[in-house]
């Protein structure tokens, strides 16, 4: 009888051990554990998939790429993490971040005006809001936008610069002079509308504008006058300084070893970066 009880106890202990081995890892401040490897952290980056050159779908490879995504991959390579590229609806970015679906917003994300809403990395790109018009347009300066139909991306820095709480008096006056200010889901559609003639101008980030105009130099041009200037950073959930510090430290290593500048040059953003310059 005693031997039977002892054997039974051994069996119970064995079951407990195996059950413990099969338990799932829980999310931590540095991401979640990959299902493929229990000791590898998955870092999920939320980005706008129609925001070249920072994040977009490469039609040749059918893979998501861009300046920010390559930086994120290099950070993950340094930290031994697995990168998950998560396209998001830009209007829903805060819900994605606060629910833990993504670990950060890394995609040409403007710090200015949002300083208290997120835990931010150091700024890494200096950016400006500019106006794109058709090459043959009679619009040559900001004042010429009076009475015109102007497009911006919904919840964008351009919209904030024109109508936000921190918009300058000059920009608010400029916006009030438009015949219409249209909010469009993404800049690809906005530029298609510009090409079709349904809008007269598009206000957008200079890096995105430069990327698109360089591909269609005979069709578009960028006005010399700028609406505003700003800086990009990596936005983490407010209070998540532990994850921010890990990512920022790895990012600065890329600056020191020259890889940051190399990736910027690949996407023609070497004049826009604000890290690693004397």
Backbone bond lengths (Angstrom), bond angles and torsions (degrees), N, CA, C in turn:
res aa  C-N    CA-C-N  psi(-1)  N-CA   C-N-CA  omega(-1)  CA-C   N-CA-C  phi
1 X - - - 1.469 - - 1.525 110.28 -
2 X 1.348 116.32 -45.34 1.454 120.25 179.17 1.523 110.78 -61.94
3 X 1.349 116.29 -38.91 1.461 119.68 179.88 1.521 110.44 -65.43
4 X 1.310 117.84 -37.67 1.464 122.63 179.26 1.535 110.50 -63.71
5 X 1.336 115.51 -43.33 1.464 120.42 -179.92 1.533 110.36 -64.75
6 X 1.336 115.39 -41.19 1.460 119.41 179.74 1.517 111.57 -62.54
7 X 1.351 116.39 -42.82 1.461 120.75 178.28 1.512 111.37 -63.20
8 X 1.327 115.35 -38.71 1.466 120.02 179.61 1.526 110.47 -64.54
9 X 1.322 116.65 -41.09 1.459 120.10 179.78 1.525 111.21 -64.53
10 X 1.342 116.26 -40.36 1.467 121.05 177.62 1.525 110.25 -60.34
11 X 1.334 116.87 -41.80 1.466 121.57 -179.32 1.521 110.69 -64.33
12 X 1.330 115.91 -42.91 1.469 120.23 179.74 1.526 110.05 -62.76
13 X 1.334 116.38 -43.62 1.457 120.18 179.99 1.524 111.22 -62.41
14 X 1.307 117.21 -38.85 1.466 121.70 179.85 1.522 110.79 -64.03
15 X 1.333 115.75 -41.82 1.464 120.42 178.81 1.517 110.33 -62.05
16 X 1.342 117.38 -42.70 1.465 122.23 -179.68 1.522 110.88 -62.41
17 X 1.339 116.49 -41.48 1.461 120.73 -179.61 1.513 110.57 -62.56
18 X 1.361 116.04 -48.38 1.462 119.74 -179.26 1.516 111.53 -65.17
19 X 1.322 117.46 -36.30 1.472 120.84 178.64 1.510 109.88 -65.10
20 X 1.333 116.87 -39.32 1.460 120.81 178.92 1.512 111.18 -64.35
21 X 1.334 117.48 -37.59 1.461 120.98 179.66 1.517 111.46 -66.19
22 X 1.313 116.48 -25.72 1.461 119.12 -177.22 1.500 114.06 -91.65
23 X 1.332 118.79 4.68 1.460 120.37 -178.10 1.508 110.68 -72.43
24 X 1.354 117.33 152.03 1.453 122.70 -179.03 1.507 110.75 -87.77
25 X 1.361 116.57 145.12 1.455 121.14 173.78 1.513 108.86 -74.23
26 X 1.313 116.32 146.67 1.459 120.26 179.01 1.511 110.04 -97.49
27 X 1.350 116.04 161.46 1.450 120.98 -179.40 1.517 109.94 -64.59
28 X 1.341 116.02 145.18 1.458 121.99 177.34 1.514 108.42 -125.07
29 X 1.332 116.25 178.73 1.455 120.58 -179.57 1.513 111.86 -68.97
30 X 1.320 118.20 -11.41 1.458 120.40 179.19 1.514 111.76 -108.51
31 X 1.326 117.63 24.56 1.449 120.83 177.73 1.512 111.68 110.16
32 X 1.310 116.52 -159.12 1.451 121.84 179.97 1.510 110.25 -122.33
33 X 1.320 115.84 157.24 1.459 120.09 178.99 1.522 110.57 -76.24
34 X 1.322 115.22 135.36 1.462 120.44 178.84 1.516 110.38 -69.31
35 X 1.336 115.58 141.41 1.463 119.75 177.23 1.520 110.49 -66.74
36 X 1.337 115.93 -29.60 1.458 119.60 -176.61 1.531 111.63 -74.67
37 X 1.319 116.04 -27.61 1.459 119.62 -178.09 1.515 109.21 -146.23
38 X 1.327 116.90 116.69 1.460 121.55 -173.65 1.515 112.53 -65.98
39 X 1.339 118.16 -20.92 1.456 119.71 -177.51 1.525 111.95 -105.86
40 X 1.331 118.31 14.82 1.458 121.86 179.67 1.522 110.28 -115.29
41 X 1.309 116.66 128.03 1.454 121.71 -177.56 1.523 110.84 -85.30
42 X 1.315 116.06 133.60 1.459 121.65 174.90 1.520 109.10 -93.86
43 X 1.320 115.94 127.11 1.457 122.48 179.43 1.522 107.26 -110.49
44 X 1.335 116.17 111.58 1.470 121.19 -174.66 1.516 110.34 -99.79
45 X 1.328 114.77 116.25 1.464 121.76 -178.36 1.530 109.46 -102.16
46 X 1.324 116.42 124.26 1.454 121.43 175.36 1.520 110.01 -89.76
47 X 1.336 116.31 133.20 1.465 119.61 -177.46 1.523 111.12 -151.86
48 X 1.321 115.14 157.50 1.457 123.32 174.72 1.523 107.32 -83.01
49 X 1.308 117.43 116.75 1.466 121.42 -174.33 1.521 113.32 -76.29
50 X 1.319 117.33 -0.14 1.463 120.84 178.92 1.526 109.65 -126.18
51 X 1.337 115.05 51.02 1.453 121.08 -176.55 1.527 110.11 -136.32
52 X 1.344 117.06 59.50 1.457 119.17 178.35 1.527 110.80 -69.55
53 X 1.338 118.96 147.88 1.467 127.09 6.61 1.526 113.64 -92.10
54 X 1.337 118.59 12.74 1.469 121.02 -175.31 1.528 112.77 -83.09
55 X 1.329 116.92 -37.88 1.454 121.76 177.88 1.517 109.78 -161.08
56 X 1.337 116.54 127.16 1.465 120.09 -178.09 1.529 109.73 -168.49
57 X 1.318 115.59 169.86 1.467 121.48 178.56 1.518 108.79 -94.21
58 X 1.321 116.35 119.76 1.462 121.65 176.64 1.525 108.41 -76.41
59 X 1.321 116.25 115.24 1.464 120.12 -175.98 1.527 112.59 -66.62
60 X 1.333 116.97 -25.58 1.464 119.82 -179.34 1.525 111.74 -74.61
61 X 1.314 116.68 -40.91 1.468 120.85 -177.18 1.521 113.05 -100.91
62 X 1.330 115.82 -14.35 1.468 122.06 -175.51 1.531 111.17 59.66
63 X 1.348 114.82 32.55 1.455 121.54 178.28 1.529 109.35 -121.06
64 X 1.327 115.70 149.10 1.460 119.78 175.17 1.523 108.86 -75.81
65 X 1.321 115.37 134.23 1.459 120.26 -179.29 1.524 109.15 -148.09
66 X 1.325 116.06 -172.20 1.454 120.69 -179.79 1.521 110.90 134.56
67 X 1.318 116.16 168.43 1.451 122.06 -177.57 1.525 111.79 -57.40
68 X 1.329 116.72 -51.40 1.467 119.82 -177.15 1.522 112.00 -66.79
69 X 1.322 116.82 -37.90 1.463 119.58 -178.90 1.528 111.46 -70.31
70 X 1.329 116.86 -33.97 1.463 118.69 176.20 1.529 110.67 -69.77
71 X 1.329 116.40 -36.08 1.463 119.24 175.03 1.525 110.33 -63.55
72 X 1.334 115.85 -43.86 1.466 120.37 179.61 1.525 110.92 -61.24
73 X 1.336 116.94 -39.99 1.461 120.50 179.31 1.524 110.57 -65.60
74 X 1.332 116.18 -40.95 1.465 119.94 179.29 1.525 111.01 -65.19
75 X 1.318 117.25 -37.54 1.471 121.37 176.17 1.522 110.20 -63.15
76 X 1.332 115.90 -45.10 1.472 120.22 179.69 1.527 111.51 -64.37
77 X 1.332 116.09 -38.37 1.464 119.58 177.86 1.522 110.59 -61.08
78 X 1.323 116.11 -40.40 1.463 120.43 -179.85 1.521 111.71 -67.73
79 X 1.328 116.73 -38.24 1.460 121.23 -175.88 1.535 113.29 -89.77
80 X 1.335 116.70 -7.35 1.456 119.64 -178.20 1.518 112.30 75.93
81 X 1.334 116.65 27.26 1.457 121.43 -179.46 1.525 110.63 -99.60
82 X 1.305 115.19 163.87 1.460 121.71 174.51 1.528 108.42 -102.27
83 X 1.341 116.53 124.00 1.465 120.86 -178.70 1.523 110.51 -85.85
84 X 1.325 115.32 131.16 1.459 121.38 171.75 1.522 107.36 -115.99
85 X 1.323 115.99 118.28 1.462 121.50 179.66 1.526 108.47 -90.63
86 X 1.320 115.91 115.17 1.467 120.68 -173.90 1.535 110.79 -115.89
87 X 1.351 117.45 100.66 1.468 119.07 174.86 1.522 109.68 -63.29
88 X 1.334 116.01 139.50 1.455 120.09 -178.37 1.521 110.74 -132.86
89 X 1.319 115.43 157.60 1.455 122.23 168.77 1.526 106.01 -75.19
90 X 1.330 116.60 118.34 1.464 119.77 -172.90 1.520 112.02 -58.81
91 X 1.321 117.34 -34.46 1.469 120.33 179.46 1.532 111.89 -66.61
92 X 1.343 116.43 -19.85 1.466 121.01 -175.40 1.527 112.27 -107.71
93 X 1.323 116.47 14.55 1.467 120.86 -173.10 1.527 113.25 -60.67
94 X 1.330 117.39 -37.24 1.470 119.62 -178.26 1.522 111.59 -67.75
95 X 1.328 117.14 -39.50 1.466 120.57 177.15 1.521 111.06 -63.49
96 X 1.326 116.10 -40.06 1.469 120.90 178.81 1.525 110.64 -62.29
97 X 1.331 115.98 -42.58 1.461 120.64 -177.83 1.523 111.52 -71.43
98 X 1.319 116.73 -46.33 1.469 120.66 -176.22 1.526 112.79 -70.24
99 X 1.336 116.70 -26.54 1.466 120.20 179.22 1.526 112.05 -82.80
100 X 1.347 117.11 -11.84 1.454 120.46 -179.55 1.513 113.71 88.08
101 X 1.333 117.54 5.94 1.466 120.71 176.97 1.522 110.63 -63.77
102 X 1.328 116.21 -35.05 1.460 121.92 175.50 1.526 108.70 -124.51
103 X 1.341 116.29 156.73 1.464 121.22 179.94 1.517 112.60 -92.83
104 X 1.333 116.01 -22.35 1.463 119.60 179.06 1.518 109.14 -163.00
105 X 1.324 115.18 166.66 1.467 122.01 171.46 1.519 105.78 -108.91
106 X 1.315 115.54 114.94 1.474 120.26 -175.57 1.519 107.21 -134.55
107 X 1.333 115.45 90.59 1.460 118.06 -175.81 1.529 110.45 -173.39
108 X 1.323 116.54 72.62 1.448 119.05 -179.39 1.518 110.81 55.84
109 X 1.336 116.57 48.27 1.462 122.70 -172.22 1.526 109.48 -96.71
110 X 1.328 115.80 117.97 1.460 121.60 -173.94 1.524 112.83 -78.16
111 X 1.327 115.55 130.38 1.460 121.73 178.04 1.523 110.88 -77.26
112 X 1.330 115.85 -43.55 1.462 122.27 -172.73 1.527 111.81 -55.38
113 X 1.336 115.15 124.99 1.457 120.63 -179.29 1.513 113.65 88.70
114 X 1.352 116.15 -10.02 1.466 120.93 -179.92 1.526 111.38 -122.18
115 X 1.309 117.14 15.41 1.467 121.78 -172.07 1.524 113.22 -52.87
116 X 1.323 117.96 -37.21 1.460 121.67 -174.98 1.529 113.82 -94.67
117 X 1.329 116.35 -2.11 1.463 119.47 -174.84 1.528 113.89 -90.66
118 X 1.336 116.86 -19.46 1.467 121.72 -175.71 1.527 109.28 -139.76
119 X 1.323 116.00 167.12 1.454 121.29 166.75 1.524 106.05 -93.76
120 X 1.332 116.04 118.81 1.465 121.32 -169.91 1.521 113.07 -103.72
121 X 1.316 114.82 147.38 1.459 121.14 166.59 1.526 107.88 -76.14
122 X 1.318 116.16 177.02 1.463 119.80 172.13 1.533 107.93 -64.48
123 X 1.332 118.29 149.70 1.472 120.17 174.28 1.525 109.34 -63.55
124 X 1.320 117.00 141.47 1.461 119.19 -179.69 1.531 113.01 -127.23
125 X 1.346 117.44 -10.08 1.463 121.75 176.97 1.521 109.00 -137.88
126 X 1.342 115.71 133.29 1.459 121.26 169.35 1.517 107.13 -90.50
127 X 1.316 116.56 127.79 1.462 120.19 -174.49 1.529 110.36 -130.73
128 X 1.304 116.22 154.83 1.455 122.04 176.47 1.519 109.23 -130.76
129 X 1.328 115.81 156.13 1.451 121.75 174.02 1.526 108.19 -98.21
130 X 1.331 115.81 124.61 1.460 121.27 -175.58 1.529 110.19 -126.58
131 X 1.311 115.48 174.97 1.462 121.52 -178.56 1.528 109.37 -117.77
132 X 1.328 116.14 127.94 1.459 122.40 176.66 1.522 108.74 -106.86
133 X 1.332 116.17 132.06 1.461 121.82 177.30 1.525 108.26 -132.89
134 X 1.308 116.46 171.68 1.466 119.99 176.57 1.518 109.20 -70.67
135 X 1.300 116.06 149.91 1.467 122.20 -175.21 1.531 111.98 -58.06
136 X 1.324 116.43 -35.85 1.461 120.23 -177.86 1.529 112.92 -93.79
137 X 1.339 117.07 11.99 1.458 121.40 -179.05 1.524 111.17 -69.59
138 X 1.337 115.90 150.49 1.459 120.30 175.87 1.527 111.70 -86.46
139 X 1.325 116.40 3.98 1.462 121.49 177.19 1.524 108.59 -83.88
140 X 1.321 116.48 118.07 1.466 120.56 -178.43 1.526 112.87 -124.87
141 X 1.330 117.20 -11.91 1.458 121.68 178.76 1.527 109.11 -148.30
142 X 1.327 116.81 167.35 1.461 120.76 -175.25 1.521 112.39 -59.09
143 X 1.322 117.23 -36.95 1.461 120.47 -178.32 1.532 111.75 -62.05
144 X 1.329 116.30 -25.08 1.466 120.45 -179.31 1.527 112.62 -72.42
145 X 1.328 117.53 -8.73 1.459 121.15 179.68 1.530 111.99 -78.26
146 X 1.312 117.24 -9.19 1.462 121.04 178.16 1.527 110.24 -58.38
147 X 1.349 115.47 128.08 1.463 120.52 -179.99 1.518 114.28 79.82
148 X 1.336 117.27 6.80 1.464 121.55 -178.29 1.528 111.44 -102.38
149 X 1.335 114.87 161.56 1.461 121.52 174.55 1.528 107.75 -93.43
150 X 1.331 115.95 117.98 1.463 121.74 -174.95 1.527 109.19 -117.44
151 X 1.335 116.23 137.91 1.463 121.50 -179.10 1.520 110.97 -111.25
152 X 1.326 115.75 145.43 1.467 122.92 171.76 1.529 107.16 -138.30
153 X 1.324 116.01 162.15 1.460 119.38 172.54 1.522 108.78 -78.43
154 X 1.320 115.89 141.73 1.463 120.81 177.87 1.526 109.86 -59.77
155 X 1.332 116.28 139.83 1.462 123.61 178.78 1.521 112.10 54.66
156 X 1.315 116.22 39.90 1.463 121.24 -177.62 1.520 111.17 -105.64
157 X 1.328 115.12 169.47 1.461 120.67 176.97 1.522 110.83 -66.74
158 X 1.325 116.53 -33.74 1.464 119.82 178.22 1.520 110.59 -63.67
159 X 1.326 116.40 -42.40 1.467 120.11 178.11 1.519 110.56 -63.44
160 X 1.334 116.29 -43.38 1.467 120.60 179.23 1.522 111.28 -63.77
161 X 1.339 116.59 -37.58 1.462 120.60 -179.51 1.518 111.88 -66.84
162 X 1.338 116.14 -26.88 1.462 120.48 -177.82 1.526 113.47 -94.64
163 X 1.339 116.21 -34.62 1.464 118.92 -173.28 1.521 114.29 -131.87
164 X 1.315 118.44 -2.81 1.460 121.39 -175.76 1.524 112.90 -71.31
165 X 1.319 115.05 170.99 1.462 120.74 -179.67 1.527 112.08 -60.83
166 X 1.339 116.16 -31.91 1.457 120.24 -178.27 1.532 113.18 -96.33
167 X 1.338 117.03 6.56 1.465 120.27 179.14 1.534 110.03 -63.40
168 X 1.309 116.05 142.75 1.466 120.05 179.81 1.528 109.90 -70.75
169 X 1.319 115.31 160.12 1.464 120.08 177.19 1.527 110.91 -59.77
170 X 1.333 115.66 -38.04 1.464 120.21 179.71 1.525 111.37 -63.03
171 X 1.347 116.24 -42.92 1.459 119.58 -179.13 1.522 112.14 -70.23
172 X 1.330 116.75 -37.30 1.469 119.36 176.91 1.523 110.92 -65.15
173 X 1.313 115.81 -38.44 1.460 120.10 177.03 1.524 110.30 -65.68
174 X 1.331 115.69 -41.54 1.466 120.74 177.81 1.521 110.47 -60.10
175 X 1.340 116.96 -47.85 1.471 121.06 -179.03 1.522 111.81 -61.83
176 X 1.327 116.14 -36.83 1.470 119.18 -179.51 1.518 112.18 -69.64
177 X 1.335 116.13 -16.59 1.466 119.73 179.65 1.525 112.70 -84.73
178 X 1.346 116.93 -12.86 1.468 119.72 -179.84 1.526 110.45 -67.36
179 X 1.302 115.55 149.50 1.463 119.07 170.86 1.520 109.24 -67.38
180 X 1.333 115.89 -36.24 1.468 121.66 179.15 1.517 108.87 -160.89
181 X 1.336 115.99 141.62 1.463 121.81 171.97 1.519 107.47 -113.50
182 X 1.320 116.54 106.36 1.462 122.04 -176.98 1.527 110.69 -91.71
183 X 1.341 115.87 134.49 1.460 121.26 173.40 1.526 108.55 -101.11
184 X 1.315 115.79 120.00 1.464 122.05 -175.12 1.533 108.76 -117.63
185 X 1.313 115.94 149.29 1.465 121.04 -173.27 1.512 115.33 -60.71
186 X 1.336 118.84 -36.51 1.458 121.27 -179.31 1.524 109.56 -152.53
187 X 1.325 115.23 162.31 1.459 119.88 -174.62 1.518 113.18 -73.46
188 X 1.306 118.66 -25.16 1.460 120.02 175.50 1.526 110.25 -59.60
189 X 1.333 115.94 -46.78 1.461 120.17 178.62 1.524 110.89 -66.36
190 X 1.327 116.38 -38.28 1.465 120.30 -179.94 1.527 110.74 -61.74
191 X 1.326 116.73 -43.31 1.462 120.45 -179.96 1.523 111.43 -71.41
192 X 1.305 117.12 -32.24 1.470 120.03 174.61 1.525 109.80 -64.42
193 X 1.334 116.50 -39.97 1.464 120.44 177.38 1.530 110.91 -66.02
194 X 1.335 116.40 -36.47 1.460 120.55 177.07 1.527 110.11 -64.80
195 X 1.320 115.81 -44.38 1.463 120.34 179.11 1.525 111.36 -62.62
196 X 1.336 116.01 -37.53 1.465 120.84 -179.32 1.528 112.40 -77.14
197 X 1.333 116.44 -16.05 1.452 119.96 178.69 1.513 115.07 91.39
198 X 1.332 117.69 7.81 1.467 120.00 179.74 1.526 112.00 -80.78
199 X 1.340 117.22 -15.12 1.461 121.84 169.65 1.529 107.06 -131.59
200 X 1.324 115.60 159.09 1.466 120.53 -177.43 1.519 113.50 -97.07
201 X 1.318 116.33 -21.80 1.465 120.26 -177.20 1.517 109.68 -160.27
202 X 1.341 115.13 158.06 1.465 121.95 175.78 1.522 108.09 -129.14
203 X 1.329 116.75 126.74 1.465 121.91 174.56 1.520 107.88 -94.48
204 X 1.335 117.42 129.95 1.455 119.79 -173.23 1.525 111.60 -161.53
205 X 1.331 115.69 172.92 1.461 122.58 178.91 1.526 109.82 -65.55
206 X 1.339 116.19 140.20 1.453 120.42 -175.73 1.536 112.71 -63.32
207 X 1.335 116.98 -35.43 1.461 119.11 179.06 1.513 112.29 -65.18
208 X 1.313 116.12 -42.03 1.469 121.35 178.47 1.520 109.60 -69.74
209 X 1.331 115.84 -40.44 1.464 120.23 179.12 1.524 110.87 -62.25
210 X 1.334 115.87 -47.05 1.456 119.91 -179.67 1.511 112.77 -61.03
211 X 1.330 116.51 -39.48 1.459 121.23 179.73 1.525 110.42 -62.56
212 X 1.331 116.37 -46.50 1.460 120.58 -177.35 1.526 112.70 -72.81
213 X 1.322 116.57 -39.15 1.460 119.67 -179.85 1.526 110.94 -67.88
214 X 1.331 117.36 -36.94 1.467 120.19 179.16 1.525 111.42 -62.83
215 X 1.327 116.11 -27.96 1.469 120.28 179.15 1.528 111.65 -81.92
216 X 1.341 116.44 -19.43 1.473 120.32 -178.46 1.528 109.22 -138.25
217 X 1.337 115.43 60.09 1.459 121.02 -176.29 1.520 112.49 -62.70
218 X 1.321 117.21 -28.85 1.464 120.56 -178.39 1.522 112.26 -81.25
219 X 1.341 116.46 -6.05 1.464 120.32 -174.78 1.524 113.37 -112.45
220 X 1.353 116.68 -40.34 1.461 120.62 -174.36 1.528 111.71 -120.16
221 X 1.330 115.15 162.31 1.454 121.91 171.59 1.528 108.91 -146.11
222 X 1.319 116.44 158.05 1.467 122.38 179.08 1.528 108.17 -108.86
223 X 1.315 117.06 129.90 1.456 120.48 177.34 1.527 110.54 -67.32
224 X 1.317 116.23 148.52 1.467 120.73 178.43 1.532 110.84 -68.33
225 X 1.325 116.93 -35.98 1.463 121.00 -179.98 1.527 110.36 -68.70
226 X 1.334 116.75 133.43 1.465 121.89 178.07 1.524 110.38 -107.51
227 X 1.331 115.79 149.05 1.459 120.96 -179.33 1.525 111.09 -82.48
228 X 1.325 116.74 -41.46 1.464 120.99 -178.99 1.514 110.28 -164.64
229 X 1.325 116.77 168.85 1.463 122.50 173.82 1.525 108.62 -122.44
230 X 1.320 116.22 155.03 1.461 120.95 -175.06 1.516 109.92 -160.63
231 X 1.335 116.07 179.37 1.458 121.23 177.88 1.522 110.26 -132.76
232 X 1.326 114.74 146.03 1.457 121.87 176.66 1.528 110.51 -96.17
233 X 1.343 115.12 145.42 1.456 121.63 173.00 1.516 109.55 -144.96
234 X 1.320 116.67 175.50 1.465 122.02 175.18 1.520 107.00 -95.45
235 X 1.319 117.16 122.61 1.453 121.23 -176.49 1.521 112.77 -97.60
236 X 1.335 116.75 121.61 1.460 123.27 177.24 1.530 109.22 -109.43
237 X 1.312 116.43 161.63 1.458 120.19 176.21 1.525 108.95 -56.88
238 X 1.314 115.64 136.72 1.458 120.73 -175.60 1.528 110.58 -55.57
239 X 1.314 115.81 125.69 1.460 121.63 -179.60 1.512 114.62 98.24
240 X 1.330 118.26 -11.33 1.464 120.95 -177.82 1.527 110.17 -86.65
241 X 1.318 115.47 63.42 1.458 120.40 -177.65 1.529 112.47 -72.04
242 X 1.329 116.97 -26.31 1.466 119.76 -178.72 1.524 110.99 -62.73
243 X 1.330 116.07 -47.41 1.463 119.88 179.50 1.523 110.37 -69.26
244 X 1.315 116.51 -41.49 1.467 120.55 178.84 1.517 111.26 -56.95
245 X 1.342 116.53 -44.42 1.464 120.91 -177.83 1.525 111.77 -63.82
246 X 1.328 116.95 -39.76 1.473 120.52 179.79 1.520 110.98 -64.85
247 X 1.337 115.55 -46.27 1.467 120.38 -178.31 1.524 110.34 -67.76
248 X 1.312 116.85 -43.24 1.463 121.00 -178.91 1.525 111.66 -63.34
249 X 1.320 116.46 -40.14 1.465 120.18 178.62 1.528 110.52 -61.77
250 X 1.338 116.57 -42.98 1.465 120.47 178.86 1.529 110.79 -67.59
251 X 1.327 116.38 -37.11 1.469 120.42 178.36 1.526 110.87 -62.56
252 X 1.330 116.33 -42.31 1.460 119.78 -179.73 1.528 111.79 -67.32
253 X 1.325 117.31 -27.46 1.464 120.32 174.25 1.521 110.08 -65.67
254 X 1.343 116.48 -36.25 1.465 120.48 177.03 1.519 111.04 -66.01
255 X 1.322 115.63 -34.61 1.466 120.37 176.54 1.526 109.72 -65.59
256 X 1.321 116.24 -46.22 1.467 121.33 -176.47 1.526 112.59 -66.65
257 X 1.340 117.07 -36.64 1.472 118.60 -177.68 1.527 113.77 -90.05
258 X 1.342 116.67 1.81 1.459 120.66 174.97 1.519 116.00 88.86
259 X 1.337 117.09 -5.06 1.462 118.76 -177.11 1.533 111.95 -71.18
260 X 1.329 116.28 -32.19 1.464 120.85 178.04 1.529 110.16 -59.53
261 X 1.327 116.68 -48.93 1.468 121.44 -179.97 1.524 111.26 -65.20
262 X 1.331 116.48 -35.68 1.463 120.85 -179.90 1.522 111.00 -65.10
263 X 1.329 116.81 -43.09 1.462 120.44 178.95 1.533 110.11 -67.65
264 X 1.331 116.78 -39.02 1.468 120.59 178.19 1.530 110.58 -61.14
265 X 1.322 116.89 -42.18 1.461 120.83 179.59 1.521 111.51 -63.78
266 X 1.318 116.78 -37.27 1.470 121.28 178.62 1.516 110.95 -58.24
267 X 1.340 116.34 -36.64 1.470 120.51 -178.25 1.533 112.17 -101.89
268 X 1.344 116.34 16.03 1.465 122.80 176.10 1.530 111.96 58.44
269 X 1.330 115.49 39.32 1.459 121.35 -179.41 1.539 111.63 -116.37
270 X 1.330 116.03 16.35 1.466 118.60 -176.12 1.531 112.99 -62.44
271 X 1.327 116.70 -26.98 1.473 119.44 179.11 1.509 112.09 -82.44
272 X 1.333 117.56 -12.93 1.466 121.62 -175.44 1.525 112.66 -96.38
273 X 1.332 118.02 -24.90 1.460 119.60 -175.84 1.529 110.50 -67.78
274 X 1.343 115.34 147.44 1.462 119.62 -179.28 1.525 112.26 -121.49
275 X 1.315 117.58 16.24 1.460 122.42 174.20 1.510 109.29 -114.10
276 X 1.333 116.47 144.47 1.448 120.35 176.58 1.519 113.72 80.44
277 X 1.343 117.46 10.43 1.456 120.45 177.70 1.522 109.79 -104.13
278 X 1.325 115.89 143.29 1.469 120.80 179.70 1.520 110.17 -73.97
